Amino acid sequence: MKISTVVIDDEPLARKGLKEYIADVDFLELAGEFDSPLKAAGMITRGEAQLLLLDIQMPKITGLDFFRNLQNPPPVIFTTAYAEYALEGFELNALDYLLKPISFERFFKAACRVREYYELREENREGAAAHPGEFYIKVDGKLVRIPYDDVLFAEAMQNYVVIHTTDRKYMSYLTLKSLEEYLPADRFVKVHKSFIVSAAKISSIDGNDIWVGQNQIPISRTLKDEVMDRLLKGRYLKR
């Protein structure tokens, strides 16, 4: 598998270095390079990028703000000279965060993480077809079986996901995006950049919050209309 990679950085030397690294990794393929994220928007919207190598500090719009506003973003690795943006980057479910100057060794480690993401997604899809109603995740080196019916909600925590079930919590080295792509859309709803909930386990909706048992989960302002439409359509009884 070749992973179509897009480089976005306003510094020509930075783009040149990343392109050379991409050429040296056999499972990466350069799909495009841009000096502004706005110029890359069309390509990303068309689904032609499987990975973004995205700088943060750029004119007009930062990489963080650009990525935050994408509707269906591909996996991203942020590249920057500023360590203080790392937490915000991981809150956006970045697969990795590379500090400039970037060594090839560190770049290759991040690239392998992307490959693992796509391999795991493919394994999950095959598993879903063979075993409807359940899925497996790796927890502390072991594969753990989780039935859909047991899941209350999932929460992103930097580059991990915590899956809350009826009897315990599981932490796995996943992104929320990869979990969202695997879970059936008719049963699970993304209500916030950091939360996916089981629609069947929602006990109430109070303003901008959803309650799942005793757990209070925020609804994102940007997702609220979509969330309410999915949850209430055809099921909201009014006088």
N, C-alpha and C positions, 0 to 999 in steps of 0.2 A: 504494500500500500504506500502510495505517495501522498503526503499531507500538503495540500496547497497552502502556501504561506505568503502572507502579505506583510511587507515592512513599511511602517509609517514613522518617519523621523525627519525633522526639518534640517538635520545636520548631514551633509553629503558624506562625510567620512564615516559617520555612524552607520549610514545605510550601506556603504561599501563594505564595512567590516562584517555586518550581519549577512549580506549577500554571499560573501566568501565562506562564512560559516555554514550557511544553508547548503552551498554547493558541496561541502565536505561531508554532509550527513545524507546517507543514501535514501532515507525514508522521508526527507523533506524536499519540497519543490517550490521554487520561487514563482508565485502567481502574479506578483505586482509589487511595485515600490512607489511610495508617495511621500512628498515633503509636507503634506498637510492631510489630516484625517478627513477633512471635508471633501477632498478629491477622491478619497477611497470609499466614500459612503455608498455610491451606486453599486460598485463591485460587491461590497459586503451585503447590501440589501438583496442583491440577486443570488446570494448564497454561493458565491464563487470563491470564498475564503474559508478554509478549515482551521486556520490559525492566524492570529494577529500578533505581530511583534510591534508593540505600540509604545512610542515615547510619551512621556507625560507633559513636560514643559514645552509647549509649542505656541506660536502666535495664534491669536484669534480664539482658539479653544484648546483646552488641555486634553490630553489623552483620556484622563479620568472622566471628564464631563462628556466627551464624545462617546465613550463606551457606555456610560450610564444611560445615555439617551437612545441607544440602539434597541430596536424592538426584539430581534432574535439574534443576538450576537454569537459569533463563533467563540471557541476558547481563545483566551488572550494571555500573553506574557508581556508584562510591562517592562520597559527598558528605560532607565533613568539614571541620572547622576545624584539623585536626591533620596536618601534613605527614609526621610520623614513621611513619604507618601506610601510606604509599604503597607501599613495597616489598612488604609483606605483601599488600596489595590486588592488586598485579599478579601475585604468586605464585598467587593464586586465579583468575588469568586474567580479571581485570576488563578491560572494554573501555576504561575510562578512570577517572580519579581527579580529582575536582573539589574544589578548596580554597575554602572559604567565606571571604569573601563571593564568590559566583559571578556573574561578569558574563554577560550574554546572549551576547556573542561567544564566550566560552569554552564556554558550554553548547551553543551551536549547533554548534561544532566537534565536541564529543563526540557530539551527536545524529547528525551526518553520519557519524561513525564507525560508529554502530549501523546506520544505513541501508546503508552499504557492506558491513557484515557480512552482513545479510540478502540483499542483492543478490548478493554473492559466493556465498553458500550456494545460492541458487536457480540461479545459473549453473553451479555445480559439479554440482548434481543433474541439470540438463539435459545437461551434458557427460557425466556418468556413464551416462546412458541411451543417448547417441549413441556413446560410446567406452568400452565396458566394458574394464576391465583397465588403465586409465591415468587420470591426471588432470593438470591444469595448475595451476601456482602462479606468482605474480608475484615475480620475483627481480631486483633492481636495474633495475626498469622493464621487464624482458622477461618474456614468458610462457614458462615452462620445462615441458616434458613429462616426467612421471615415471611409468613403469610400476609397477604394484603390486608386481610380482616383484622390483623393485630396492630396495624400501624395507626397511631394517632396523628402524628405530624413529624416532619423532618426539619431540622434547623441547621443552617450553615454556620460553621465556626472556623473562619479563615480557610485553610485548604482541607478541612475535614467536614464531615456531615454527621450530626447526631440524629439518629432515628429513635423517636420516642414510641414505644409500643405499650400495650395494655399492662405489661408486667415488668418492663425494664427499658434501659436505654442502651443503644449500641453506637459506638463511635467508629467511623471508618474513613479511610483516606480516599475521599471522593469529593467531587464538586456537586453543588446542588443542581447545576445544569445537567450533569450526566444522570443524576437520579430522576430529575424531572422528565428527561427524554425516555426513560425506561418505564416509569409508572403510568398506568392507564389513565388517560385524560378524563375519562368519564367517572373516575373514582377519586382523583386527587386534583387539588387546585393550588396553584401558586398564588399566594395572597400578598407576598412581600418578597423583596429581593433575597431575604434570608429564610423564608418559611414556605413549606408546602404542607397542606393539611388534607386529611382524609375527609371528604365531604360528608360521609356517613357518621363521622364522629363529632361533628359540630353540634354543640348544645344550644348556642345562642349567638346572635350578632348584636353588638351594642355600639352604635356609632361607627368608629373606625377600628373596632376591635372584634375579633372572633374569639369565642370561648370554646375550648375543647376540654370538657371536664373542668378541672380547676386551673387550667393553663390559659392565660390571656395572650393572644397573638395579634400583633398589629396588622392592619390592612394598609397596604401602600396606597397613597393618594393616586398615583399613576395607574394602579391596577384596580381601583375600587369599582369602577363602572363595570369592567369585565367580570370581576369576581361576583358582584351582586347579580349580574345577569345570568351567569352560569349557575349560581346557587339557588336563585329564586324563580327562575323562568318556569312558569306553569305550576309553581308550588306555593305561591304567595296568596293566601286567602284574605280577601278584604271584604268589608261590609258593602 
